């Protein structure tokens, strides 16, 4: 895990970056660990979503930004805390954030950390990873490229 520092108070802005494989392993091993996919509804539908069924979980699908304006949700943190509470996941349980490539998910991890959650991780390279030589995603790195379970949304 990579540490992430830089909050105004001098503490960590979020718990750090993890690989998709590290996130998967922790989701399997830690009963209250949660995966939050912050991509848009269009991305879930057209690109796919992580499939956590084999470990008895479902990803939390909650948009950080809404398509097409890509405006950041003003209720994201409150909505997520409500969902985490319903799942009996508390402020000290691990929460893994996933987006297409790792940028939006980092912002979401920072936001939940600012709300008092101590173990917010960004899944580096996200669901699709960076562009390959042919300018396509999904083959270089990320959840899909690491052959982790996923399904068409």
ZAMARGU-4260 file (C-alpha; in steps of 0.2 Angstrom, whole numbers, plus 5000, padded with zeros to 4 digits):
<rodrens>
0) 5000/5000/5000 | 5006/5017/4996 | 5004/5031/5009 | 4995/5047/5004 | 4998/5062/5014
5) 4994/5080/5011 | 4979/5086/5022 | 4978/5103/5028 | 4981/5097/5046 | 4997/5087/5041
10) 4989/5070/5043 | 4985/5058/5029 | 4973/5064/5015 | 4967/5046/5014 | 4975/5029/5019
15) 4984/5026/5002 | 4984/5018/4985 | 4982/4999/4983 | 4982/4988/4968 | 4966/4980/4962
20) 4973/4963/4968 | 4976/4970/4985 | 4959/4977/4986 | 4951/4961/4980 | 4962/4951/4993
25) 4956/4963/5007 | 4938/4962/5002 | 4939/4943/5003 | 4948/4943/5020 | 4939/4957/5029
30) 4921/4954/5032 | 4916/4973/5034 | 4928/4979/5020 | 4918/4988/5006 | 4921/4992/4988
35) 4914/5009/4982 | 4913/5011/4963 | 4912/5030/4960 | 4910/5029/4941 | 4895/5035/4932
40) 4879/5025/4928 | 4884/5025/4910 | 4901/5017/4914 | 4893/5004/4925 | 4881/5000/4911
45) 4893/5000/4896 | 4909/4995/4903 | 4904/4984/4917 | 4906/4982/4936 | 4916/4972/4949
50) 4907/4956/4953 | 4909/4952/4971 | 4896/4938/4972 | 4909/4924/4975 | 4913/4933/4991
55) 4895/4937/4996 | 4896/4955/4993 | 4891/4968/4981 | 4900/4984/4976 | 4892/5000/4982
60) 4888/5010/4966 | 4888/5028/4970 | 4892/5042/4957 | 4906/5054/4962 | 4901/5065/4947
65) 4886/5064/4936 | 4886/5062/4917 | 4885/5072/4906 | 4890/5088/4917 | 4902/5079/4928
70) 4897/5089/4942 | 4903/5082/4959 | 4889/5076/4970 | 4885/5087/4984 | 4877/5072/4994
75) 4891/5059/4990 | 4898/5058/5007 | 4881/5058/5017 | 4874/5045/5005 | 4889/5034/5007
80) 4889/5035/5026 | 4871/5031/5026 | 4875/5015/5015 | 4890/5010/5025 | 4879/5012/5041
85) 4866/5000/5033 | 4880/4988/5030 | 4886/4989/5048 | 4903/4996/5041 | 4910/5009/5053
90) 4923/5023/5052 | 4938/5011/5055 | 4933/4997/5043 | 4942/4998/5026 | 4933/5006/5011
95) 4941/5004/4994 | 4936/5017/4980 | 4937/5012/4962 | 4934/5023/4946 | 4940/5021/4928
100) 4958/5025/4931 | 4961/5031/4949 | 4958/5049/4949 | 4939/5051/4954 | 4941/5037/4967
105) 4956/5046/4975 | 4945/5062/4977 | 4931/5051/4985 | 4944/5043/4997 | 4950/5060/5002
110) 4932/5066/5005 | 4927/5051/5016 | 4943/5052/5026 | 4939/5071/5029 | 4922/5064/5036
115) 4931/5054/5049 | 4934/5037/5041 | 4951/5031/5044 | 4954/5017/5031 | 4949/5024/5014
120) 4960/5017/5000 | 4961/5022/4982 | 4962/5007/4969 | 4976/5013/4958 | 4973/5011/4940
125) 4954/5009/4943 | 4943/4997/4934 | 4950/5000/4916 | 4968/5006/4919 | 4978/5017/4908
130) 4978/5017/4889 | 4988/5004/4880 | 4998/5007/4864 | 4982/5007/4853 | 4974/5019/4865
135) 4962/5007/4873 | 4959/5003/4891 | 4957/4987/4900 | 4972/4978/4895 | 4987/4986/4903
140) 4982/4987/4922 | 4967/4989/4932 | 4953/4978/4939 | 4949/4970/4922 | 4967/4968/4916
145) 4971/4959/4933 | 4958/4946/4928 | 4947/4950/4944 | 4929/4946/4943 | 4918/4958/4934
150) 4901/4958/4924 | 4893/4968/4912 | 4882/4981/4921
</rodrens>
